[in-house]
């Protein structure tokens, strides 16, 4: 079942088309990364999902209901631009946002204290927001987003202002929320975090959807024929070239944590990895052998630096 369905969304501001017929779905229980460079249309999309903007065309369905303030009670949305009231206490702030989403006071208070304990804010509830560090303000913002126990959690740049320890804490929390059944959408430029946590991505640029699908499928689609190899002793490159299996062989820098001799090999079309490995093993011991898979960051750069945008043609799944 899809908890979020986005169908043909378009939005124009003056002469700028922020969204141009964007369509994709997010399945219940999915952790989806929403990616795109600055100005791609991500914030406009998130505001329309949360009924903070009205689209010119298209529709949004949340948990089977057309997007509205009522349907939005299923959503916990943390925008990139923080919206805390500096003179209000931490507890009053969290309770206020939870009640806006229709939460029961007693349950809200229970959940609030659970999250304050997780984020090490116990004893800070009576302090005003302005008295907190930037990192602790970020924690309050996240708790305010989650306190009503939404089915769909949308976090825009949630790692901003967090040190590595708190970033790890947030990663663990997102995983736990997902295990309990929440669907998560993360909008972030933190590619390692997206790659680690998300099962799918939706990438938009210039208001167009460029790709939506499983990260593993997208990586498979964009992989090259390059193999990375480390051997204990130097190889004879002419012998490898003469094998007829490779179109390119070159020495590369050995990783600091791995001793040996490193090489980058490019297979000819139709050649199996096992055939290359056998040819290399004839010359000596293989320490490391892998097929080079592009990183999410490389895929992001490949899509967003291209002048050709063929929206929908690269769509792997809706």
C-alpha positions as a Markdown table, in Angstrom:
| # | Residue | x | y | z |
|---|---|---|---|---|
| 1 | Unk | 0.0 | 0.0 | 0.0 |
| 2 | Unk | 1.2 | 3.5 | -0.8 |
| 3 | Unk | 1.0 | 6.0 | 2.1 |
| 4 | Unk | 1.9 | 8.9 | -0.2 |
| 5 | Unk | 0.8 | 9.3 | -3.9 |
| 6 | Unk | 2.0 | 12.3 | -5.9 |
| 7 | Unk | 0.4 | 12.7 | -9.3 |
| 8 | Unk | 1.3 | 15.2 | -11.9 |
| 9 | Unk | 2.3 | 18.1 | -9.5 |
| 10 | Unk | 3.1 | 21.3 | -11.2 |
| 11 | Unk | 3.7 | 24.7 | -9.6 |
| 12 | Unk | 4.9 | 28.0 | -11.1 |
| 13 | Unk | 6.1 | 31.1 | -9.4 |
| 14 | Unk | 6.2 | 34.1 | -11.8 |
| 15 | Unk | 8.5 | 32.9 | -14.6 |
| 16 | Unk | 9.9 | 30.0 | -12.6 |
| 17 | Unk | 8.4 | 26.5 | -12.9 |
| 18 | Unk | 9.2 | 25.0 | -9.5 |
| 19 | Unk | 7.5 | 21.6 | -10.3 |
| 20 | Unk | 6.7 | 20.2 | -13.7 |
| 21 | Unk | 4.4 | 17.2 | -13.7 |
| 22 | Unk | 6.1 | 15.4 | -10.8 |
| 23 | Unk | 4.6 | 11.9 | -10.1 |
| 24 | Unk | 5.8 | 9.2 | -7.7 |
| 25 | Unk | 4.6 | 7.0 | -4.8 |
| 26 | Unk | 6.1 | 6.2 | -1.4 |
| 27 | Unk | 5.1 | 2.8 | -0.1 |
| 28 | Unk | 4.1 | 2.3 | 3.6 |
| 29 | Unk | 7.2 | 1.3 | 5.6 |
| 30 | Unk | 9.6 | 2.7 | 3.0 |
| 31 | Unk | 12.6 | 5.0 | 3.9 |
| 32 | Unk | 12.8 | 7.3 | 0.9 |
| 33 | Unk | 15.5 | 9.9 | 0.2 |
| 34 | Unk | 14.3 | 13.0 | -1.6 |
| 35 | Unk | 17.4 | 14.4 | -3.4 |
| 36 | Unk | 18.1 | 17.4 | -5.6 |
| 37 | Unk | 20.4 | 20.4 | -5.8 |
| 38 | Unk | 19.4 | 23.7 | -4.3 |
| 39 | Unk | 16.5 | 25.2 | -6.3 |
| 40 | Unk | 15.4 | 21.8 | -7.6 |
| 41 | Unk | 11.9 | 22.0 | -6.3 |
| 42 | Unk | 12.2 | 19.9 | -3.2 |
| 43 | Unk | 10.9 | 22.4 | -0.7 |
| 44 | Unk | 7.9 | 23.3 | -3.0 |
| 45 | Unk | 7.1 | 19.7 | -3.2 |
| 46 | Unk | 7.2 | 19.2 | 0.6 |
| 47 | Unk | 5.1 | 22.3 | 1.2 |
| 48 | Unk | 2.4 | 21.0 | -1.2 |
| 49 | Unk | 2.4 | 17.6 | 0.5 |
| 50 | Unk | 1.8 | 19.3 | 3.8 |
| 51 | Unk | -0.9 | 21.7 | 2.4 |
| 52 | Unk | 1.2 | 24.7 | 3.0 |
| 53 | Unk | 1.1 | 25.5 | -0.7 |
| 54 | Unk | -1.5 | 24.7 | -3.4 |
| 55 | Unk | -0.3 | 23.2 | -6.6 |
| 56 | Unk | -1.3 | 24.6 | -10.0 |
| 57 | Unk | -2.0 | 21.1 | -11.3 |
| 58 | Unk | -1.9 | 17.5 | -9.9 |
| 59 | Unk | -2.9 | 15.9 | -6.7 |
| 60 | Unk | -1.4 | 14.4 | -3.5 |
| 61 | Unk | -3.0 | 11.5 | -1.5 |
| 62 | Unk | -1.9 | 10.8 | 2.0 |
| 63 | Unk | -2.9 | 7.4 | 3.6 |
| 64 | Unk | -5.8 | 7.2 | 1.0 |
| 65 | Unk | -7.1 | 10.7 | 1.6 |
| 66 | Unk | -6.6 | 13.8 | -0.5 |
| 67 | Unk | -4.0 | 16.2 | 1.0 |
| 68 | Unk | -5.6 | 18.5 | 3.5 |
| 69 | Unk | -4.9 | 19.8 | 7.0 |
| 70 | Unk | -7.0 | 16.8 | 8.3 |
| 71 | Unk | -5.0 | 14.3 | 6.3 |
| 72 | Unk | -1.9 | 16.1 | 7.3 |
| 73 | Unk | -2.4 | 14.8 | 10.9 |
| 74 | Unk | -0.8 | 11.6 | 9.6 |
| 75 | Unk | 2.4 | 13.5 | 8.8 |
| 76 | Unk | 5.2 | 14.7 | 11.0 |
| 77 | Unk | 7.0 | 17.4 | 9.0 |
| 78 | Unk | 10.2 | 19.2 | 10.0 |
| 79 | Unk | 11.0 | 21.9 | 7.5 |
| 80 | Unk | 14.6 | 23.1 | 6.8 |
| 81 | Unk | 13.7 | 26.5 | 8.1 |
| 82 | Unk | 13.2 | 25.9 | 11.8 |
| 83 | Unk | 10.0 | 27.3 | 13.4 |
| 84 | Unk | 10.5 | 27.3 | 17.2 |
| 85 | Unk | 9.2 | 30.0 | 19.5 |
| 86 | Unk | 12.2 | 31.2 | 21.4 |
| 87 | Unk | 10.4 | 32.5 | 24.5 |
| 88 | Unk | 8.4 | 29.4 | 25.1 |
| 89 | Unk | 9.6 | 26.5 | 27.3 |
| 90 | Unk | 10.7 | 23.2 | 25.7 |
| 91 | Unk | 7.7 | 21.2 | 27.1 |
| 92 | Unk | 5.1 | 23.8 | 26.1 |
| 93 | Unk | 6.6 | 24.0 | 22.6 |
| 94 | Unk | 6.4 | 20.2 | 22.1 |
| 95 | Unk | 2.9 | 19.9 | 23.5 |
| 96 | Unk | 1.7 | 22.8 | 21.4 |
| 97 | Unk | 2.8 | 21.2 | 18.1 |
| 98 | Unk | 1.5 | 17.8 | 19.2 |
| 99 | Unk | -1.9 | 19.2 | 19.9 |
| 100 | Unk | -2.0 | 21.1 | 16.6 |
| 101 | Unk | -1.8 | 17.6 | 15.0 |
| 102 | Unk | -4.7 | 16.3 | 17.1 |
| 103 | Unk | -2.7 | 14.4 | 19.7 |
| 104 | Unk | -4.1 | 13.4 | 23.1 |
| 105 | Unk | -2.6 | 15.4 | 25.9 |
| 106 | Unk | -1.8 | 12.4 | 28.1 |
| 107 | Unk | -0.2 | 10.4 | 25.3 |
| 108 | Unk | 1.7 | 13.4 | 24.0 |
| 109 | Unk | 3.2 | 13.9 | 27.4 |
| 110 | Unk | 4.3 | 10.3 | 27.7 |
| 111 | Unk | 5.8 | 10.3 | 24.2 |
| 112 | Unk | 7.5 | 13.7 | 24.8 |
| 113 | Unk | 9.3 | 12.4 | 27.9 |
| 114 | Unk | 10.4 | 9.2 | 26.1 |
| 115 | Unk | 12.0 | 11.3 | 23.4 |
| 116 | Unk | 13.5 | 13.8 | 25.8 |
| 117 | Unk | 15.2 | 10.9 | 27.5 |
| 118 | Unk | 16.4 | 9.5 | 24.2 |
| 119 | Unk | 17.8 | 12.9 | 23.2 |
| 120 | Unk | 19.3 | 13.5 | 26.7 |
| 121 | Unk | 17.0 | 16.5 | 27.4 |
| 122 | Unk | 15.6 | 15.2 | 30.6 |
| 123 | Unk | 15.5 | 18.1 | 33.1 |
| 124 | Unk | 15.5 | 20.7 | 30.3 |
| 125 | Unk | 11.7 | 20.9 | 29.9 |
| 126 | Unk | 11.2 | 24.2 | 31.7 |
| 127 | Unk | 14.0 | 26.0 | 29.9 |
| 128 | Unk | 13.1 | 28.5 | 27.2 |
| 129 | Unk | 14.1 | 27.6 | 23.6 |
| 130 | Unk | 16.5 | 30.6 | 23.3 |
| 131 | Unk | 18.5 | 29.3 | 26.3 |
| 132 | Unk | 19.4 | 26.0 | 24.4 |
| 133 | Unk | 22.3 | 25.3 | 22.2 |
| 134 | Unk | 21.7 | 25.0 | 18.4 |
| 135 | Unk | 22.0 | 21.3 | 18.6 |
| 136 | Unk | 19.5 | 21.0 | 21.5 |
| 137 | Unk | 17.1 | 23.3 | 19.6 |
| 138 | Unk | 17.3 | 20.9 | 16.7 |
| 139 | Unk | 16.4 | 18.0 | 19.1 |
| 140 | Unk | 13.3 | 19.9 | 20.3 |
| 141 | Unk | 12.3 | 20.5 | 16.7 |
| 142 | Unk | 12.6 | 16.8 | 15.9 |
| 143 | Unk | 10.7 | 15.8 | 19.1 |
| 144 | Unk | 7.9 | 18.3 | 18.1 |
| 145 | Unk | 7.8 | 16.6 | 14.7 |
| 146 | Unk | 7.4 | 13.1 | 16.1 |
| 147 | Unk | 5.5 | 13.5 | 19.4 |
| 148 | Unk | 2.0 | 12.8 | 17.8 |
| 149 | Unk | 3.4 | 9.5 | 16.4 |
| 150 | Unk | 2.8 | 10.2 | 12.7 |
| 151 | Unk | 2.6 | 7.4 | 10.1 |
| 152 | Unk | 4.6 | 9.5 | 7.6 |
| 153 | Unk | 7.7 | 11.4 | 8.9 |
| 154 | Unk | 9.2 | 14.0 | 6.6 |
| 155 | Unk | 12.5 | 15.5 | 7.7 |
| 156 | Unk | 14.2 | 18.2 | 5.7 |
| 157 | Unk | 17.9 | 18.4 | 6.4 |
| 158 | Unk | 17.6 | 16.8 | 9.8 |
| 159 | Unk | 21.3 | 16.5 | 10.4 |
| 160 | Unk | 21.9 | 20.2 | 10.2 |
| 161 | Unk | 23.5 | 21.5 | 13.4 |
| 162 | Unk | 24.2 | 18.0 | 14.7 |
| 163 | Unk | 27.7 | 16.7 | 15.7 |
| 164 | Unk | 28.6 | 13.1 | 14.7 |
| 165 | Unk | 27.4 | 11.7 | 18.0 |
| 166 | Unk | 23.9 | 13.2 | 17.7 |
| 167 | Unk | 23.9 | 12.4 | 14.0 |
| 168 | Unk | 24.3 | 8.7 | 15.0 |
| 169 | Unk | 21.6 | 9.1 | 17.6 |
| 170 | Unk | 19.2 | 10.4 | 14.9 |
| 171 | Unk | 20.1 | 7.6 | 12.5 |
| 172 | Unk | 19.3 | 5.0 | 15.2 |
| 173 | Unk | 16.0 | 6.8 | 16.0 |
| 174 | Unk | 14.9 | 6.8 | 12.3 |
| 175 | Unk | 15.7 | 3.1 | 12.1 |
| 176 | Unk | 13.6 | 2.4 | 15.2 |
| 177 | Unk | 10.7 | 4.5 | 13.9 |
| 178 | Unk | 10.8 | 2.5 | 10.7 |
| 179 | Unk | 10.9 | -0.8 | 12.5 |
| 180 | Unk | 7.7 | 0.3 | 14.3 |
| 181 | Unk | 6.0 | 0.9 | 11.0 |
| 182 | Unk | 6.6 | 4.6 | 10.3 |
| 183 | Unk | 7.3 | 5.6 | 6.7 |
| 184 | Unk | 10.2 | 8.1 | 6.5 |
| 185 | Unk | 11.1 | 10.7 | 3.8 |
| 186 | Unk | 14.5 | 12.3 | 4.2 |
| 187 | Unk | 15.5 | 15.4 | 2.2 |
| 188 | Unk | 19.2 | 15.9 | 2.7 |
| 189 | Unk | 22.5 | 16.7 | 1.0 |
| 190 | Unk | 24.2 | 14.2 | 3.3 |
| 191 | Unk | 24.7 | 11.5 | 0.7 |
| 192 | Unk | 26.4 | 9.0 | 3.0 |
| 193 | Unk | 23.5 | 9.2 | 5.5 |
| 194 | Unk | 20.9 | 8.8 | 2.7 |
| 195 | Unk | 22.9 | 5.9 | 1.2 |
| 196 | Unk | 23.1 | 4.2 | 4.6 |
| 197 | Unk | 19.5 | 4.6 | 5.8 |
| 198 | Unk | 17.3 | 4.8 | 2.7 |
| 199 | Unk | 16.0 | 1.9 | 0.6 |
| 200 | Unk | 14.8 | 4.2 | -2.2 |
| 201 | Unk | 15.4 | 7.7 | -3.6 |
| 202 | Unk | 13.5 | 10.2 | -5.6 |
| 203 | Unk | 15.8 | 12.7 | -7.4 |
| 204 | Unk | 14.4 | 15.9 | -8.8 |
| 205 | Unk | 16.1 | 18.7 | -10.7 |
| 206 | Unk | 14.6 | 21.9 | -12.3 |
| 207 | Unk | 11.2 | 20.7 | -11.1 |
| 208 | Unk | 11.4 | 17.4 | -13.0 |
| 209 | Unk | 11.5 | 13.9 | -11.5 |
| 210 | Unk | 14.7 | 12.3 | -12.9 |
| 211 | Unk | 14.6 | 9.0 | -11.1 |
| 212 | Unk | 12.6 | 7.1 | -8.4 |
| 213 | Unk | 13.4 | 3.6 | -7.3 |
| 214 | Unk | 15.4 | 1.2 | -5.2 |
| 215 | Unk | 19.0 | 2.5 | -4.6 |
| 216 | Unk | 20.4 | -1.0 | -5.3 |
| 217 | Unk | 18.6 | -1.1 | -8.7 |
| 218 | Unk | 19.7 | 2.5 | -9.6 |
| 219 | Unk | 23.3 | 1.6 | -8.7 |
| 220 | Unk | 23.1 | -1.6 | -10.8 |
| 221 | Unk | 21.8 | 0.5 | -13.7 |
| 222 | Unk | 24.7 | 2.9 | -13.5 |
| 223 | Unk | 27.6 | 0.6 | -12.8 |
| 224 | Unk | 30.5 | 0.4 | -15.3 |
| 225 | Unk | 32.7 | -2.5 | -16.2 |
| 226 | Unk | 35.4 | -1.4 | -13.8 |
| 227 | Unk | 36.9 | -3.9 | -11.4 |
| 228 | Unk | 39.1 | -2.9 | -8.4 |
| 229 | Unk | 41.9 | -5.3 | -7.6 |
| 230 | Unk | 44.7 | -5.7 | -5.0 |
| 231 | Unk | 47.4 | -8.3 | -5.2 |
| 232 | Unk | 50.2 | -9.3 | -2.9 |
| 233 | Unk | 52.9 | -9.0 | -5.6 |
| 234 | Unk | 53.1 | -6.7 | -8.7 |
| 235 | Unk | 51.3 | -8.0 | -11.8 |
| 236 | Unk | 52.6 | -8.1 | -15.4 |
| 237 | Unk | 50.2 | -5.7 | -17.1 |
| 238 | Unk | 51.2 | -6.8 | -20.6 |
| 239 | Unk | 50.2 | -10.3 | -19.7 |
| 240 | Unk | 46.8 | -9.2 | -18.5 |
| 241 | Unk | 46.3 | -7.1 | -21.6 |
| 242 | Unk | 47.2 | -10.0 | -23.8 |
| 243 | Unk | 44.5 | -12.1 | -22.1 |
| 244 | Unk | 41.9 | -10.5 | -24.3 |
| 245 | Unk | 39.5 | -10.0 | -21.4 |
| 246 | Unk | 40.2 | -6.3 | -20.6 |
| 247 | Unk | 40.0 | -3.1 | -22.5 |
| 248 | Unk | 42.0 | -1.1 | -19.9 |
| 249 | Unk | 44.5 | -1.9 | -17.1 |
| 250 | Unk | 46.1 | 0.6 | -14.9 |
| 251 | Unk | 47.8 | 0.9 | -11.6 |
| 252 | Unk | 46.1 | 2.9 | -8.9 |
| 253 | Unk | 46.9 | 4.1 | -5.4 |
| 254 | Unk | 46.7 | 1.5 | -2.7 |
| 255 | Unk | 44.4 | 2.3 | 0.1 |
| 256 | Unk | 46.3 | 3.3 | 3.3 |
| 257 | Unk | 44.7 | 0.5 | 5.3 |
| 258 | Unk | 45.4 | -2.2 | 2.7 |
| 259 | Unk | 48.9 | -3.3 | 1.8 |
| 260 | Unk | 49.6 | -4.6 | -1.7 |
| 261 | Unk | 49.5 | -3.5 | -5.3 |
| 262 | Unk | 46.3 | -1.9 | -6.5 |
| 263 | Unk | 44.9 | -1.9 | -10.0 |
| 264 | Unk | 41.8 | -0.7 | -11.9 |
| 265 | Unk | 40.7 | -3.1 | -14.6 |
| 266 | Unk | 38.0 | -2.5 | -17.3 |
| 267 | Unk | 36.3 | -5.6 | -18.7 |
| 268 | Unk | 35.4 | -6.1 | -22.3 |
| 269 | Unk | 31.7 | -6.5 | -22.9 |
| 270 | Unk | 30.4 | -10.0 | -22.0 |
| 271 | Unk | 33.4 | -10.9 | -19.9 |
| 272 | Unk | 32.6 | -12.5 | -16.6 |
| 273 | Unk | 34.2 | -11.4 | -13.3 |
| 274 | Unk | 35.3 | -15.0 | -12.7 |
| 275 | Unk | 37.2 | -15.1 | -16.0 |
| 276 | Unk | 39.2 | -12.0 | -15.0 |
| 277 | Unk | 39.9 | -13.3 | -11.5 |
| 278 | Unk | 41.2 | -16.6 | -12.8 |
| 279 | Unk | 43.5 | -14.7 | -15.2 |
| 280 | Unk | 44.8 | -12.5 | -12.4 |
| 281 | Unk | 45.3 | -15.5 | -10.0 |
| 282 | Unk | 47.7 | -17.1 | -12.4 |
| 283 | Unk | 50.1 | -14.4 | -11.6 |
| 284 | Unk | 49.9 | -14.5 | -7.9 |
| 285 | Unk | 47.7 | -14.1 | -4.7 |
| 286 | Unk | 44.7 | -11.8 | -4.9 |
| 287 | Unk | 44.1 | -9.9 | -1.7 |
| 288 | Unk | 41.0 | -7.9 | -2.8 |
| 289 | Unk | 38.7 | -8.1 | -5.8 |
| 290 | Unk | 35.5 | -6.2 | -6.3 |
| 291 | Unk | 33.2 | -4.8 | -9.0 |
| 292 | Unk | 33.1 | -1.0 | -8.7 |
| 293 | Unk | 29.6 | 0.2 | -7.9 |
| 294 | Unk | 29.0 | 4.0 | -8.2 |
| 295 | Unk | 28.3 | 5.8 | -5.0 |
| 296 | Unk | 25.0 | 7.7 | -4.6 |
| 297 | Unk | 27.0 | 10.9 | -4.6 |
| 298 | Unk | 28.4 | 10.0 | -8.1 |
| 299 | Unk | 25.0 | 9.2 | -9.4 |
| 300 | Unk | 23.6 | 12.4 | -8.0 |
| 301 | Unk | 26.3 | 14.4 | -9.8 |
| 302 | Unk | 25.8 | 12.5 | -13.0 |
| 303 | Unk | 22.1 | 13.3 | -13.1 |
| 304 | Unk | 22.3 | 16.9 | -11.9 |
| 305 | Unk | 25.3 | 18.0 | -14.0 |
| 306 | Unk | 23.7 | 16.8 | -17.2 |
| 307 | Unk | 22.1 | 19.4 | -19.5 |
| 308 | Unk | 19.6 | 16.8 | -20.7 |
| 309 | Unk | 16.7 | 16.2 | -18.5 |
| 310 | Unk | 14.4 | 13.5 | -19.7 |
| 311 | Unk | 11.8 | 13.4 | -16.9 |
| 312 | Unk | 10.3 | 10.1 | -16.4 |
| 313 | Unk | 12.4 | 8.2 | -18.8 |
| 314 | Unk | 14.7 | 7.0 | -16.0 |
| 315 | Unk | 11.8 | 6.3 | -13.6 |
| 316 | Unk | 12.4 | 2.8 | -12.2 |
| 317 | Unk | 9.2 | 2.5 | -10.1 |
| 318 | Unk | 6.1 | 4.5 | -9.3 |
